[in-house]
Amino acid sequence: MRKITLAAVFIFFSYFGTFSQESKDSTYKKRPLKLEEVNLMSGYYNQDGDNSAVTGGIGTEKLTDFSNTIDIKLSKLDLKNRLHTFKIEGGADTYSSASSDKIDPNTVTSASYSDVRVYPSIAWNVENSEKRTNWGIVASGSMEFDYISKGMGLNFTKTSKDLNREFGIKAGAFFDTWEVILPKELRTPGQYTEGPSPRNSFNLMISLAQVINQRLQIAVVAEPLYQHGLLATSYQRVYFSDNTLNYEKLPDSRWKIPLAVRANYFLGSRVVLRTFYRYYTDQWKISSHTFMLETPVRITPFFTLRGFYRYYSQKGTDYFKPYKIHSSADEFFTSDYDLSTFTSSSFGAGLKYAPAKGVFGIRHLNAAELRYESYSRSTGLKSGMLSLGFKIKPAAK
């Protein structure tokens, strides 16, 4: 992650330095880098269930997670009046997982019971209002005790002359390294890991958005993705019908093809109806349908209430079977219920407060938003998430 992150920082400050230089053209006025906004977000997530993949599809799935993120947005106009936007983001999750603790069932609390994940990123975008284009690059990273990820991406959008149509394309690549940790029963004496193993992911997103009329906007999106490398989680157990034990084994490549449609309908000045549908299929013969409905309602000029509902239906892979149903002769096998056939639903609400004089009367504290979501799955997994966010904006000059 260091090489990509440092490269992104170098590019960022190289342009920062270029912008700060005085031009020999006496008509040029120096345009300083401007702070647009700062966003702070904290969240709490908890879940519980009885189908832990670590213990072969049975056992507790209890997990809690505290997350904190901050992103800083800066902007600058260049000599050609193009708007350069820089976004620096950093986040950290602290979690505890009872199921991960069962990697070594002989300990009261193992090293895998809790961990911290950090994930920095930096992005640079250039908007040309005359040509109606926007392009950018992003570099990111993620680290936790058994996993390191390095990512990079490119994006480009083009808007029509009448501003009613927009074409977008994004491409990304992620280079991950897993520490191969086996269940305690399958290790050799003194062994903890088998060393690192790679996993690479390459994704593409193509989108087309269209304004139909003053009330209706739609967008279609395709997001093909290809993965290669260690795609199984080596510390997840599989118990066979003959009472033998092994760790999860899955193919080392996978194509994913999601296709989605979004539609926003403006019912009036106070209410927007947002709908989303996605069809998904992949090389492991998993297919799914997702439908989501969200309705932001402006109660007053300062308060906006959002209600949302999401329904998901999945047909699982043939590689999945529950506890002690697999045959030891199978080539690939997993008891991870994330890959099984199930349905799920989630619903929640959010309240955004953006007063003219600032939240709590603090001038630069532009907005605050509180959000809660409840999730349930037909397998018995249940979870809840509560988040609180603040937006800080400098006063307009």
LINSULVEN-V990899 format. One record per run of one state. SS is the DSSP state (@ for helix, = for strand, . for the rest). FROM is the first residue (numbers start at 1). TO is the last residue. If there is no record, write none. Layout:
ss	from	to
SS	FROM	TO
SS	FROM	TO
This chain:
ss	from	to
.	1	1
@	2	20
.	21	33
=	34	48
.	49	50
=	51	51
.	52	58
=	59	59
.	60	62
=	63	77
.	78	82
=	83	97
.	98	99
@	100	104
.	105	113
=	114	118
.	119	120
=	121	128
.	129	132
=	133	144
.	145	146
=	147	159
.	160	164
=	165	181
.	182	183
@	184	186
.	187	192
=	193	211
.	212	215
=	216	229
.	230	236
=	237	240
.	241	244
=	245	247
.	248	248
=	249	249
.	250	252
=	253	266
.	267	270
=	271	282
.	283	286
=	287	298
.	299	302
=	303	315
.	316	319
=	320	320
.	321	325
=	326	326
.	327	332
=	333	334
.	335	336
@	337	339
.	340	341
=	342	353
.	354	358
@	359	361
.	362	364
=	365	377
.	378	381
=	382	392
.	393	397
